[in-house]
């Protein structure tokens, strides 16, 4: 795992497209967040971890602390190239973020996804990684497309 580099942008954009899971608006949003991280390294809202193998970028995860909360983090995007899927890369990206967040005092990590059938594999991935469905907002993205929020909670230091 390593931090995002300017040269990663095109590879990550290709990965997002190759996944086939994201529509054009979602792709534009993901690219915009990557650009924020690249253009303003001093910002602290978004962080990116990239994984590569033999010099080939295979995936990334974009996450950050939730403003105005104590110990809450959110995962905004995670994507793995098709040739890297099913090899544990996504799980390693999640584990990397979880370890960083817990070391910084995280109490929980949230992520959201769609209720659409095309996202079932994604939801199964989160559940298998220990995330639990915490809330559902009906018709959030559009009629018939609910927002599902998954949460993984961590033991707080100090016995809380």
C-alpha positions as CSV (number, residue, x, y, z in Angstrom):
1,X,0.0,0.0,0.0
2,X,1.1,3.5,-0.8
3,X,-0.2,7.0,-1.1
4,X,-1.7,8.4,-4.3
5,X,0.7,9.8,-6.9
6,X,-0.1,12.1,-9.8
7,X,0.7,9.4,-12.3
8,X,-2.0,7.1,-10.8
9,X,-4.9,9.2,-12.0
10,X,-5.4,7.7,-15.4
11,X,-4.8,4.1,-14.2
12,X,-7.4,4.6,-11.4
13,X,-9.9,6.1,-13.8
14,X,-9.4,3.1,-16.1
15,X,-10.0,0.8,-13.1
16,X,-13.2,2.6,-12.2
17,X,-14.5,2.2,-15.8
18,X,-13.4,-1.4,-16.1
19,X,-15.3,-2.4,-12.9
20,X,-18.5,-1.7,-14.8
21,X,-20.2,-0.8,-11.5
22,X,-20.3,3.0,-11.8
23,X,-22.4,5.2,-14.0
24,X,-21.0,8.4,-15.6
25,X,-22.0,10.7,-12.7
26,X,-20.4,8.3,-10.2
27,X,-17.2,8.2,-12.3
28,X,-17.1,12.0,-12.4
29,X,-17.5,12.2,-8.6
30,X,-14.7,9.6,-8.0
31,X,-12.4,11.5,-10.4
32,X,-13.2,14.8,-8.7
33,X,-12.2,13.4,-5.3
34,X,-9.0,12.0,-6.6
35,X,-8.2,15.4,-8.2
36,X,-8.9,17.1,-4.8
37,X,-6.3,14.8,-3.1
38,X,-3.8,15.4,-5.9
39,X,-4.2,19.2,-6.2
40,X,-4.2,19.9,-2.4
41,X,-2.0,17.5,-0.5
42,X,-2.6,19.7,2.7
43,X,-6.3,19.0,2.8
44,X,-7.3,16.4,5.4
45,X,-10.8,15.4,4.4
46,X,-9.8,12.7,1.9
47,X,-7.0,10.2,1.9
48,X,-6.1,7.6,-0.7
49,X,-4.3,4.3,-0.4
50,X,-3.2,2.6,-3.7
51,X,-2.1,-1.0,-4.2
52,X,0.1,-2.1,-7.0
53,X,1.8,-5.3,-8.2
54,X,4.9,-5.4,-10.4
55,X,4.5,-1.7,-11.1
56,X,0.8,-2.1,-12.2
57,X,-1.8,-0.2,-10.2
58,X,-4.5,-2.7,-9.2
59,X,-6.8,-0.7,-6.9
60,X,-7.4,2.1,-4.5
61,X,-9.5,3.1,-1.5
62,X,-10.5,6.7,-0.7
63,X,-11.4,7.4,2.9
64,X,-11.3,10.1,5.6
65,X,-12.4,11.2,9.0
66,X,-15.9,12.5,9.3
67,X,-15.9,16.2,10.1
68,X,-17.4,17.2,13.5
69,X,-17.4,13.7,14.9
70,X,-15.1,11.9,17.3
71,X,-13.5,8.8,15.9
72,X,-15.7,8.3,12.9
73,X,-14.3,7.5,9.4
74,X,-16.0,7.0,6.1
75,X,-14.9,5.0,3.0
76,X,-16.0,6.9,-0.1
77,X,-14.6,4.7,-2.8
78,X,-13.0,1.4,-3.3
79,X,-12.2,-0.1,-6.6
80,X,-10.1,-3.1,-7.8
81,X,-9.1,-3.8,-11.4
82,X,-11.0,-6.8,-12.8
83,X,-7.7,-8.8,-13.1
84,X,-7.1,-8.2,-9.4
85,X,-10.6,-9.1,-8.2
86,X,-11.1,-12.3,-6.2
87,X,-7.5,-12.2,-5.0
88,X,-8.0,-10.5,-1.6
89,X,-6.9,-7.0,-2.8
90,X,-10.1,-5.3,-1.7
91,X,-9.9,-6.9,1.7
92,X,-6.3,-5.8,2.1
93,X,-7.3,-2.2,1.1
94,X,-10.1,-2.3,3.8
95,X,-7.8,-3.8,6.4
96,X,-5.2,-1.1,5.6
97,X,-7.7,1.7,6.2
98,X,-9.1,0.0,9.3
99,X,-5.6,-0.3,10.8
100,X,-4.8,3.4,10.0
101,X,-8.1,4.6,11.4
102,X,-7.9,2.5,14.6
103,X,-4.4,3.7,15.2
104,X,-5.8,7.3,15.0
105,X,-8.6,6.5,17.5
106,X,-11.4,5.4,15.2
107,X,-14.6,4.1,16.9
108,X,-16.3,3.2,13.6
109,X,-16.0,3.2,9.9
110,X,-19.1,3.9,7.7
111,X,-19.6,3.3,4.0
112,X,-22.6,3.6,1.8
113,X,-23.8,1.8,-1.3
114,X,-26.9,1.3,-3.5
115,X,-29.7,-1.2,-3.0
116,X,-29.7,-2.0,-6.7
117,X,-29.2,-5.6,-7.7
118,X,-26.0,-4.8,-9.5
119,X,-24.5,-3.9,-6.2
120,X,-25.2,-7.2,-4.5
121,X,-21.6,-8.4,-4.9
122,X,-20.4,-5.2,-3.3
123,X,-22.8,-5.6,-0.4
124,X,-21.7,-9.2,0.1
125,X,-18.1,-8.0,0.1
126,X,-18.8,-5.5,2.9
127,X,-20.7,-8.0,5.0
128,X,-18.0,-10.6,4.6
129,X,-15.5,-8.0,5.8
130,X,-17.5,-7.5,9.0
131,X,-19.6,-4.4,8.1
132,X,-23.2,-4.5,9.2
133,X,-26.2,-2.8,7.6
134,X,-27.0,0.1,9.9
135,X,-29.5,2.1,8.0
136,X,-31.6,2.3,4.8
137,X,-33.0,5.5,3.3
138,X,-35.6,4.5,0.7
139,X,-35.6,6.1,-2.7
140,X,-32.4,8.1,-1.8
141,X,-30.5,8.0,-5.1
142,X,-33.7,7.7,-7.2
143,X,-37.0,6.0,-6.9
144,X,-36.4,2.4,-6.2
145,X,-32.7,2.9,-5.3
146,X,-32.1,3.1,-1.6
147,X,-29.0,4.3,0.2
148,X,-27.6,1.5,2.4
149,X,-25.2,2.5,5.1
150,X,-22.8,-0.2,6.5
151,X,-20.8,0.3,9.7
152,X,-17.9,-1.5,11.3
153,X,-17.4,-0.7,15.0
154,X,-14.1,-0.9,16.9
155,X,-13.5,-1.2,20.6
156,X,-12.6,2.2,22.0
157,X,-9.5,2.6,24.0
158,X,-10.1,3.4,27.7
159,X,-12.7,0.7,28.2
160,X,-15.7,2.6,26.6
